[in-house]
Amino acid sequence: MTADLTRHESFVVDDIVSVIDYAGRVLLSADPGSHYQQDKAQSLARAAAALAERLEKGYVPTSRALVLEAAIAREARRYALGRLLFGKE
């Protein structure tokens, strides 16, 4: 993460990137109905729940949206769905 993020923002970015990672694994990397897809779908549900819990605990000001978006895009590009969402750089 970058130094321009608060601790809470860094955690939010990590959680969002986890959701992107697992969503990509479910949608792009798994045979429909496979054990792998089911396993990653469960991981996706846990990641989404963790993100929701984190967002309930702390507020991220909308004035920081561009900073968060840039951090999410940078980190998410490591994953297939992240590259589809944010481009390759």
N, C-alpha and C positions, 0 to 999 in steps of 0.2 A: 504494500500500500504506500501511498505517498504521504509526505509530511503535512500536506495541506488539508487532510481529513482529520476530524476529531476521532477519538476512540470509538464513540457510538457510530459515527458515520462509517468508519472502517468495518465495523461489525455488520452494519446494514449492507454495505457493498459485498462483503463476503457471503452473506446469506442470499442476496439476490443472485450472485454468480453461481452459488450452489444450486439454486432453483433452475437457472438456465442450463447448467451442466446436466442435471438429472432429467430435465425435460427433453433435452437433446438426445440423451441416451434412450429414453423411452420412445421418442418419435422417430429418430433417425438411425439408431444403431441396433435395434432389436427386431427379431422376427415377431410378428404379431402373435400374442398368446404364449410366447416362450417364457421359460422360467426366468431368464435374464430380464425380460421386459417387466415381468411381474415384480421381480426384486427391485429393479430401478424405479418402478412406479411407487413402491413403498418408500424408497429413499426420497423420491420427489415429494411425497406427502409429508414426510418428516421435515424435509428442508423448508417446505412452504409453511408448515406449522411453526418452525423455529423463527422464520422471518416475521410471521404475524405476531408472535410473542414479543420479539424484539421491538417491533414498531409500536406495540401497545405500551411498552415500557418507556419509550422516549420519542420525542418529537424531532423531526428533521425539518428545519425551516425551508420553505420553498425558495428562498433566496439562495440556497445552496444547491439547487437542483442541477445546474450546469456542471458544478464540480463533481457531484455524485454521478451524473450521467457519464462524464469523461472517465471517471475511475471504473465504473461498471463496464463500459465499453472496452477499456484497456484490458481489464482482467478477464472479461468474458470471451475475448477473442482467442483464448487458449482452447476453447471448446467449439465443436462443430456448429451448434446452434448459435453460439455467440458470434461466430464469423458470418453466419447468415443474417443475423440481426444487425450487426454493427460494421460489417465489411471486414476486409483483411488488413486494414490499417490506413 
